[in-house]
């Protein structure tokens, strides 16, 4: 076993995963690691429980957004002072969109992708409704159309690095360079790439980016988001100015005076407990590196696609995820007409996946803890479910609030 594999095996052993289940949903919610559990216990019991309000100074709670942001920056290829951990992805995207419009005035057009994760387009439409057509217009286009799109009057382009439905990886360097050559700013959504593949934001001259910490970064359900703003753009205004983004927070001045750095994009007080969980989860990555995780992810996703293609029961299933390594993220998406009941039958058998409308089952590969044996169990279980037809039982068609 190589040193890299030994390191991953050690990391995997720390995750709270039942041996009776195969967890392939890290692209929706990462698994709990013992490091996170212990950290939250310490913050709640020792810091808050014993020190109370003194914790803001004694345990430096006040600087969590910047300190944790810098840790995220190491994973996504940003310099210190370019990433904040705060709020959630949607709110951070709102901030970035309005900042881009300000920086690129008098341009008013925002281009989004037609297949974007819906909240990204909702937020863009919300900005347009708030500002009105003279300040902002939004157009959603297919990603394929970007190669011929005229960016000469575009203020901002908003895209997902990895498509949440298909798992397709976009050409971040090429798209960024082409849009910027025409004067547009580019905002990348890293929700399905942070923690599993190299984004190298600075190296590729990315303007802005947003992401979350509860998927492949394993920060826990509802853990905070993050935003990246290149230093050259940090003079822009925060459209949601709050006291945490003030140049002198505890002066309590009657008017807003923004901090002279990325901290101006803070708004209100963050959850210390949630931030601590995210920070502890990020510490797990210190035992490995993104290149190793990417290599392991590609091996597992290819192995899954090969096993599906070679099995007599599953080989005719349509796979939406591209086979070439440079075109896929860290998930494999299958299209099945009876996708929802099949996904529920898988879950009932201990293979945890998720479903996306209208007919997509997603197998999320978290390279920190998934391994080849997980793939073997998943493919064999899927084949047995399809062959037996058990998914047709009525109980598997009942929908909960969350799918």
C-alpha positions in Angstrom: 0.0 0.0 0.0 1.4 3.4 -1.0 1.8 6.3 1.5 -1.1 8.1 -0.1 -3.4 5.1 0.2 -2.3 4.5 3.8 -3.2 8.2 4.6 -6.7 7.8 3.0 -7.3 4.5 4.9 -6.4 6.3 8.2 -8.7 9.2 7.3 -11.5 6.8 6.3 -11.3 5.0 9.7 -12.2 8.3 11.4 -15.6 8.7 9.7 -18.8 7.6 11.4 -20.0 5.1 8.8 -22.0 2.0 9.5 -20.6 -1.2 8.1 -24.1 -2.2 7.1 -24.4 0.7 4.7 -22.6 2.1 1.7 -22.7 5.8 1.7 -22.6 7.3 -1.8 -24.2 10.7 -1.1 -21.3 12.8 -0.1 -22.1 15.2 -3.0 -25.3 16.1 -0.9 -24.1 15.8 2.7 -20.7 14.7 3.8 -20.2 12.1 6.5 -19.4 12.9 10.1 -15.8 12.6 11.2 -14.7 12.0 14.8 -12.6 15.1 14.6 -15.7 17.2 14.0 -17.7 15.5 16.8 -14.9 16.2 19.3 -14.5 19.8 18.2 -18.2 20.5 18.5 -18.2 18.9 22.0 -15.3 21.1 23.0 -16.9 24.3 21.7 -20.2 23.6 23.3 -19.1 22.2 26.6 -15.7 23.8 27.3 -15.8 27.1 25.4 -19.4 28.3 25.4 -20.3 26.2 28.5 -17.5 27.5 30.7 -16.3 30.8 29.2 -19.6 32.2 27.9 -19.1 35.5 26.2 -15.4 35.6 26.9 -15.1 33.0 24.1 -15.3 35.8 21.5 -11.8 36.9 22.6 -10.4 33.9 24.5 -11.1 31.5 21.6 -11.1 34.0 18.8 -14.6 33.3 17.6 -14.8 36.7 16.1 -12.2 35.9 13.5 -13.6 32.5 12.4 -14.9 33.7 9.0 -11.4 34.9 7.9 -9.4 32.1 9.6 -11.6 29.3 8.2 -11.8 31.1 4.8 -8.1 31.0 4.6 -8.2 27.2 5.1 -10.7 26.9 2.4 -8.5 29.1 0.2 -5.7 26.5 0.5 -8.0 23.9 -1.0 -9.4 26.0 -3.8 -6.1 27.8 -4.8 -6.7 31.2 -3.3 -4.3 33.5 -1.4 -4.8 34.5 2.2 -7.4 37.2 2.5 -9.4 36.1 -0.6 -11.9 33.7 1.0 -14.5 34.2 3.7 -16.5 31.4 5.3 -19.9 32.8 6.1 -23.6 32.8 5.4 -24.6 30.3 2.7 -23.9 29.8 -1.0 -27.0 31.6 -2.1 -26.4 34.7 -0.1 -22.8 34.8 -1.1 -23.7 34.5 -4.7 -26.1 37.5 -4.3 -23.2 39.4 -3.0 -20.9 38.4 -5.8 -23.5 39.2 -8.5 -24.1 42.7 -7.3 -20.4 43.3 -6.8 -19.7 42.2 -10.4 -22.4 44.6 -11.7 -20.9 47.4 -9.7 -17.4 46.7 -10.9 -18.5 46.3 -14.5 -20.8 49.2 -14.8 -22.4 50.4 -17.1 -22.8 46.8 -18.3 -26.0 45.2 -17.1 -26.2 41.7 -18.5 -25.8 38.6 -16.4 -25.4 35.3 -18.2 -26.3 32.1 -16.4 -26.5 28.6 -17.6 -29.9 27.1 -18.3 -29.0 23.9 -16.4 -27.6 25.7 -13.3 -28.5 24.6 -9.9 -31.9 26.4 -9.5 -30.9 28.6 -6.6 -28.2 30.2 -8.6 -30.6 31.4 -11.2 -33.2 32.3 -8.6 -30.6 34.6 -7.0 -29.7 36.2 -10.4 -33.4 36.8 -11.1 -33.8 38.3 -7.7 -31.0 40.8 -8.3 -32.6 41.7 -11.6 -36.0 42.2 -10.0 -34.5 44.3 -7.2 -32.4 46.6 -9.5 -34.8 46.8 -12.5 -34.0 46.4 -16.2 -31.9 49.5 -16.5 -29.4 48.0 -14.0 -29.6 44.3 -14.5 -30.9 41.8 -17.1 -30.5 38.0 -16.8 -30.3 35.5 -19.7 -30.0 31.8 -19.2 -28.2 29.9 -22.0 -27.1 26.3 -22.6 -23.5 25.8 -21.6 -22.8 24.6 -25.2 -23.7 28.1 -26.4 -20.9 29.8 -24.5 -18.3 28.9 -27.2 -20.1 31.3 -29.6 -21.6 33.8 -27.2 -20.7 37.4 -27.6 -19.5 38.6 -24.2 -18.8 42.2 -25.2 -21.7 43.6 -23.2 -21.8 41.0 -20.4 -21.1 42.2 -16.9 -21.0 38.7 -15.3 -21.1 35.1 -16.2 -22.4 32.7 -13.5 -21.6 29.0 -13.9 -21.3 25.7 -12.0 -17.9 24.1 -12.1 -19.6 20.7 -12.0 -23.1 20.3 -13.1 -25.2 19.0 -10.2 -27.4 16.7 -12.4 -24.9 15.0 -14.8 -21.6 15.5 -12.9 -20.0 17.1 -16.0 -16.9 19.1 -15.2 -16.6 22.4 -17.0 -13.5 23.9 -18.6 -12.9 26.5 -15.9 -9.6 27.9 -17.3 -10.9 28.1 -20.9 -14.3 29.6 -20.2 -12.9 32.1 -17.7 -10.2 33.3 -20.2 -12.7 33.6 -23.0 -15.2 35.6 -21.0 -12.6 37.9 -19.5 -11.1 38.6 -22.9 -14.3 40.4 -23.7 -14.4 42.2 -20.4 -16.9 40.0 -18.5 -16.3 38.9 -14.9 -16.8 35.2 -14.1 -18.4 33.7 -10.9 -18.0 30.0 -10.4 -20.1 27.8 -8.2 -17.8 25.3 -6.5 -20.4 23.4 -4.6 -19.6 20.0 -6.3 -15.9 20.5 -6.8 -14.4 22.0 -3.6 -12.6 19.3 -1.8 -12.5 16.7 -4.6 -10.7 18.4 -7.5 -8.2 21.2 -8.1 -9.8 24.5 -8.9 -6.6 26.7 -8.8 -8.6 30.0 -8.7 -5.6 32.3 -8.6 -3.7 30.4 -11.2 -6.6 30.6 -13.6 -7.3 34.3 -12.8 -10.9 33.6 -11.5 -12.7 36.7 -10.5 -15.2 35.3 -7.9 -16.5 32.0 -6.6 -18.9 30.6 -4.1 -19.4 27.2 -2.4 -20.6 25.3 0.6 -18.9 23.3 3.3 -21.6 20.5 3.9 -20.9 18.4 0.8 -17.4 17.1 0.1 -15.9 19.3 2.8 -18.0 17.4 5.5 -18.9 20.4 7.7 -22.3 19.1 8.6 -25.9 19.7 7.6 -26.4 23.4 7.0 -22.8 24.3 7.6 -21.7 27.7 6.3 -20.9 28.7 2.8 -17.9 30.5 1.4 -17.1 33.2 -1.1 -13.9 34.0 -2.9 -13.2 37.5 -4.3 -9.9 38.1 -5.9 -8.0 40.9 -4.2 -8.2 43.1 -7.3 -12.0 43.2 -6.9 -12.3 43.7 -3.2 -13.1 47.4 -3.5 -16.7 46.5 -4.6 -19.6 47.1 -2.2 -21.3 44.5 -0.1 -25.1 44.8 -1.0 -25.9 43.5 2.5 -23.8 45.7 4.7 -23.8 44.6 8.3 -21.8 45.4 11.4 -19.5 42.5 10.9 -18.3 44.0 7.7 -17.7 47.5 9.2 -14.2 48.9 9.4 -14.5 49.2 13.2 -17.2 46.9 14.4 -17.3 47.9 18.0 -17.2 51.6 17.4 -21.0 51.3 16.6 -20.9 54.2 14.2 -24.3 55.3 12.9 -23.2 55.0 9.2 -21.5 52.2 7.4 -17.8 52.3 6.7 -16.6 49.1 5.0 -13.6 47.2 6.1 -10.7 47.8 3.7 -10.4 44.1 2.8 -12.6 41.0 2.0 -14.1 41.3 5.5 -16.4 44.0 4.1 -18.4 41.2 2.6 -19.4 39.9 6.0 -22.9 40.9 7.1 -24.1 39.5 10.5 -22.9 37.3 13.3 -22.1 33.7 12.2 -22.9 30.5 14.1 -19.8 29.7 16.2 -20.8 26.1 16.5 -21.4 25.6 12.8 -18.1 27.4 12.0 -16.2 25.2 14.4 -17.6 22.1 12.8 -16.5 23.3 9.4 -13.1 24.2 10.7 -12.6 20.8 12.2 -13.7 19.1 8.9 -11.2 21.1 7.0 -8.4 20.0 9.2 -8.9 16.4 7.9 -7.5 17.6 4.5 -4.2 18.3 6.1 -3.4 14.6 6.0 -3.7 14.4 2.2 -3.7 16.7 -0.8 -6.1 17.5 -3.6 -4.1 15.7 -6.3 -4.3 12.5 -4.3 -8.0 12.9 -3.8 -8.7 13.7 -7.4 -6.7 10.6 -8.5 -8.7 8.4 -6.1 -12.0 10.0 -7.2 -11.3 9.4 -10.9 -10.3 5.8 -10.2 -13.6 5.2 -8.3 -15.9 6.9 -10.8 -14.3 5.1 -13.7 -14.5 1.8 -11.9 -18.2 2.4 -11.2 -19.0 3.3 -14.8 -17.0 0.2 -16.0 -18.8 -2.1 -13.6 -22.2 -0.8 -14.7 -21.3 -1.1 -18.4 -20.0 -4.7 -17.9 -22.8 -6.0 -15.8 -25.5 -7.8 -17.9 -28.3 -6.2 -15.9 -27.0 -2.6 -15.8 -25.1 -2.2 -19.0 -28.0 -0.6 -20.9 -28.7 2.1 -18.3 -28.0 5.5 -19.7 -25.0 7.2 -17.9 -25.2 11.0 -18.0 -21.7 11.4 -16.6 -18.9 11.8 -19.2 -16.4 9.0 -19.3 -13.3 11.1 -20.1 -11.5 12.0 -16.9 -11.2 15.7 -17.7 -14.9 16.0 -18.2 -16.3 14.5 -15.0 -16.5 15.6 -11.4 -16.9 13.2 -8.5 -20.3 11.6 -9.1 -21.9 9.2 -11.5 -25.4 10.0 -12.6 -27.8 7.4 -14.2 -31.0 8.0 -16.0 -33.7 5.5 -15.3 -37.4 5.8 -16.1 -38.2 4.5 -12.6 -35.4 6.4 -11.0 -37.2 7.4 -7.8 -38.5 4.0 -6.7 -35.1 2.4 -7.7 -33.3 5.0 -5.6 -35.5 4.3 -2.6 -35.0 0.5 -3.0 -31.3 1.1 -3.0 -31.5 3.1 0.2 -33.7 0.5 1.8 -30.9 -2.1 1.0 -28.3 0.1 2.6 -26.8 1.8 -0.5 -27.4 5.5 0.2 -27.7 7.5 -3.0 -30.0 10.4 -4.0 -32.5 11.3 -6.7 -32.9 14.4 -8.8 -35.9 15.1 -10.9 -37.1 13.9 -13.3 -35.3 10.5 -13.5 -31.7 10.8 -12.2 -30.0 8.7 -9.6 -26.7 10.2 -8.4 -23.9 8.1 -6.9 -21.6 10.6 -5.1 -18.0 9.6 -4.7 -16.3 11.1 -1.6 -12.6 10.2 -2.0 -11.9 10.7 1.6 -13.9 7.7 2.6 -15.3 5.8 -0.4 -13.4 2.8 -1.7 -13.7 0.1 -4.4 -15.7 -2.3 -2.2 -18.4 0.4 -1.9 -18.7 0.3 -5.7 -19.0 -3.5 -5.9 -21.8 -3.5 -3.3 -23.6 -0.7 -5.1 -23.5 -2.3 -8.5 -24.5 -5.7 -7.3 -27.4 -4.3 -5.2 -28.6 -2.1 -8.1 -28.6 -5.2 -10.4 -30.5 -7.3 -8.0 -33.1 -4.6 -7.5 -33.7 -4.2 -11.2 -33.7 -8.0 -11.9 -36.1 -8.8 -9.0 -38.4 -5.8 -9.7 -38.7 -5.2 -6.0 -38.6 -1.4 -6.7 -42.1 -1.7 -8.0 -43.5 -2.2 -4.5 -45.7 0.7 -3.5 -43.6 1.6 -0.5 -40.8 2.7 -2.7 -42.9 5.3 -4.5 -43.8 7.2 -1.4 -42.0 10.6 -1.3 -40.6 12.4 1.7 -40.0 16.1 1.7 -36.3 15.6 0.9 -35.3 13.4 -2.1 
